[in-house]
Structure formats: C-alpha cells, structure tokens
Amino acid sequence: MSNRVEFKLWLAHRISGMALGFFVMVHLAGMIIAIQGGLSSSEILQRTSGNYAWGLFYSLFTIAAAVHSSIGLRTVAREVLGWKGVSANVVLSSFFLGLCFVGLSAVGGLVL
Amino acid sequence: MEKNKNEKQVSVSIWRGDKEGSFEVFEVPFIEEQTVLDLLTHVQRNIDNSLSYRFACRVGMCGSCAMQINGKPRWTCRTLVSSVIRDGELKLEPLSNLPVVKDLVVDMEPFFEKWQAAKGRFEPSDSLVQEFAPIKPKDKIRQKADEAIECINCGCCYAACDVVESNPAYLGPAALNRAWSLINDVKDSANTERLKAVSGDGGCQNCHTNSQCVARCPVLINPTRSIAGLKKYVSLATLKGDI
C-alpha cells in the first residue's frame, strides 16, 4: 500500500485510542452518577431523550470505537494470521461500517 | 590435537551449512577468560578449518562478529564463554532474520539496504556553506543525536527484533535509529524525505515497543526510544500537512 496509508491508519488508531480513553472515563462516571439516585432505565431514557449533547458525545464515542477496533483487528489479522490485502480490507471496512450503523442506531434510540 | 584428559571441556554445537544444515558438536578445552571468538578460532585452527565465521577487530569496535549465542544475538569477541555457558554446553547459530551464506556467516545486504531505504545517509545542503552550523554538545537536539550515533551496524538489534521476524518489510531498529540520529543533525537537509521514508509500509509504526533491541544492543543504544521519537515527529508532520 502506498502514500503512507499504513502510517495514517496507525495514527488514526492512536488518536482514536486517546479519544476512547476520554470517552470511557466520562461514560463510566456518568453511569456511576446516574445510578446513585436509583434511576431506572426508563427514567434514564427520559432524560437522554432530546439531549443532543449526549447524542453527539455517544456518536463520537461510537465512531472512535469503530475506527479503533477495525484498524486494530486489521493489524492483528495481518500480524497474527498473515491475512492482508484486498479481502482483509473489504471485510474490515464492512466491519467498521457495521459497527457505525449499529452504534449510531443505538445512539438514535437513546436521543431521538 | 591430543586431548588432555584432566582438561575441562566445553561442548559447543555449531550450525553448519546454509539455510539447510544441521548442528555439529565440537569438544573444545575450557579456558578461563576465553571468549566465544577464541573458542571458534580453536575449532577452526585445530579441529575443522572449513568452519566459516566472521570477525575483524576482536575488540568490540567493528561489529562484524555478531551471531546467536545460546539463542541470543551477541558479539563473539566480547562474550566470555563462562558468562553464557549452560550445563557445559554452548550453541552457536548465524544471526537471525538474515539469509545464511555458510555456517555462522550471514548476508548483511538486506540489513544495509534498509539503511538506505530509511535514508540513513547524510545529505548535505545543496548550497555552499555560508556559515558553519554551531554544534553545541549541550543542545537538546544534539543530545538526541548523540544518544543514537554510536551504532556500529553489528545487526544484534535486527536479529533480536520479533517484528522483523514476522514482517520482513519492516526497516528494523538499526535503520530507524540511524534515521533518528540524522533527523537530529542540524547539518542534514533531507528530513522531509527521511520522515516519508521512515513512515512507509515497513516504517516506524510497525514497532511493537517490545524493546528486544534495547536489551540486546552491545553498546547500550536505545533504538526503541529513537523509534518513538520518529513516530512523534512523523505524526506531527502528518497532522500539520508537512509531509
């Protein structure tokens, strides 16, 4: 692969990893705070519904997770299984799109 | 050669052949303060003069005598038999990750080709020098170059690197460390091209930071730190759009 695509993928993997560090901390803190008062899941959903700030947060979280896991799995496929080239790229691009679709659908269910 | 029965012996298994071959066992007298190179010289002069191995300076200056000693890359000239022997036995193999020419001699060409691929050659500026670039030993950038500059190309780090083993396209710790020393050389003018060269398919991003290169470097260079520096420089240059 030319044009330093491998390095750019590596960089995207690192940046998405850093972003995930922040997202996971906020997510865990939010969960712990939310259940302190004994909120039920339907009460949580009432609060998230229409909250576009949380919608944006979890959308970015989803995309970062999809980027990070797809590139990471692509590296594992190449280094551990020796699976690389067009077939691996197609499968892992599909995996990325699938994760984005499923994750963003869930965010939609939470916010819309 | 007649063997003294009271003499302590070392049983040394030496790789014979090229890619296809087998170990041959030799019994060699054990002498205190004997290096592995002394032991090989004894085998070649007294037992089998067809044994091939490489050496030049014998004092840890040239870097030509590296090989796998009991599974780890080391210089034979600076390794005492007494410090590496296990249960009276020693196993000597050619350096890993390089094609074997014969016995303990490897072809270093792929190793040096990667130096060239990483732009490991000093590139002076095109214009005539108007003023000398001041090189102050205490400059932070100079200190980074100084940390990396003592490499003598022995190939120990390259043989120890598990990424080179699994990905033959990877430039390897020595070539990347060399590139890092030049990137921190203010007299060099090819850094843009060099940053591109070290971030291609076999570039610095492949390093797993296992630090096997650090553990095995006989002159105590830290190629992992140099590669981490390259990752940072290339990342910033990529994000800024400079390369």
Chai-1 contact restraints between the chains, C-beta under 6 A:
chainA,res_idxA,chainB,res_idxB,connection_type,confidence,min_distance_angstrom,max_distance_angstrom,comment,restraint_id
A,M1,B,D201,contact,1.0,0.0,6.0,A-B,restraint_1
A,R4,B,S199,contact,1.0,0.0,6.0,A-B,restraint_2
A,E6,B,D201,contact,1.0,0.0,6.0,A-B,restraint_3
A,F7,B,S199,contact,1.0,0.0,6.0,A-B,restraint_4
A,F7,B,G203,contact,1.0,0.0,6.0,A-B,restraint_5
A,F7,B,Q205,contact,1.0,0.0,6.0,A-B,restraint_6
A,W10,B,Q205,contact,1.0,0.0,6.0,A-B,restraint_7
A,L11,B,S235,contact,1.0,0.0,6.0,A-B,restraint_8
A,E79,B,S166,contact,1.0,0.0,6.0,A-B,restraint_9
